[in-house]
Amino acid sequence: MQPASASTDDVVSPHPHLLVSPAARRLVLAMSGLLYAMGTFGSNIGPAWIKIRPLVVLALSSRNRNLFAAVPYLDNRWLPYALIGFTRVMLAGVTLFFLGRWYGVKAIEWTEGQIGELPAFYRWLRTAIDRAGWLMVFLMPGSNVVCMMAGHRRREPRRFIAVLAAGVVVKLVVLWWGGHVFAEQIKWFLDAIDGYQWWIVGGLFAITFLQAARKARGTAPEVLDEIEHPHNVDGLAADPDETAAAD
């Protein structure tokens, strides 16, 4: 937990210009952590489970590669594929939108740390969201950083949800179609790694744990402190409109 004398720059705090209840802040932070853990587990276990538990993998992690690789093993059961994929991607997108909207720069910095993007990409994406935000959300509905940046740059929530939903539907249709077109290739690849799948899974988990342990030293205390004692520190983050004007 952060000491009372800690600098406000080291505390995860929502944007001072937005009135957000402590319960809503805790929910968004907790959901973000839960979805991140589920997604990481689902992505790592995917090579071993996608053939025998495709819907479970999709519920854990509806990344493009899982949505694509699961299609040949669903026996044309498009309805559960659509329901699970749509719900999982929408839940993550909306959660990250409000995380970016309420926690701004700190949330973006945390996401950059997780995905390893460079500051140059952040600047490009910020400009793209300001100029063509709705198109970016529609074309990249599964992108964590796009959803978070859309929230940070104060896109209107209802319109965001509508555009995100449309983008997710299009993405699911394309990946379902592509999974059928390349069904034989997908099966060949997964059959080829069948004897090594658990070695691959073990390696993925080892890499994840090493990366998480290194990054959690700095970020976990701040997040846990905010969940237990939500702050509202004035002046923590600049107003995105003012930042965009300064650009």
Secondary structure, DSSP 4 states (H G I P E B T S, - for coil): ---TT--GGGS----TTS---HHHHHHHHHHHHHHHHHHHHHHHHHHHHTTT-HHHHHHH---HHHHHHHGGGSTT-HHHHHHHHHHHHHHHHHHHHHHHHHHHHHHHHHHHHHHT--HHHHHHHHHHHHHHHHHHHHH-TT-HHHHHHHHHTT--HHHHHHHHHHHHHHHHHHHHHHHHHTHHHHHHHHHHTGGGHHHHHHHHHHHHHHHHHHHHHHHHHHHHHHHHS----TTSS--HHHHHHH-
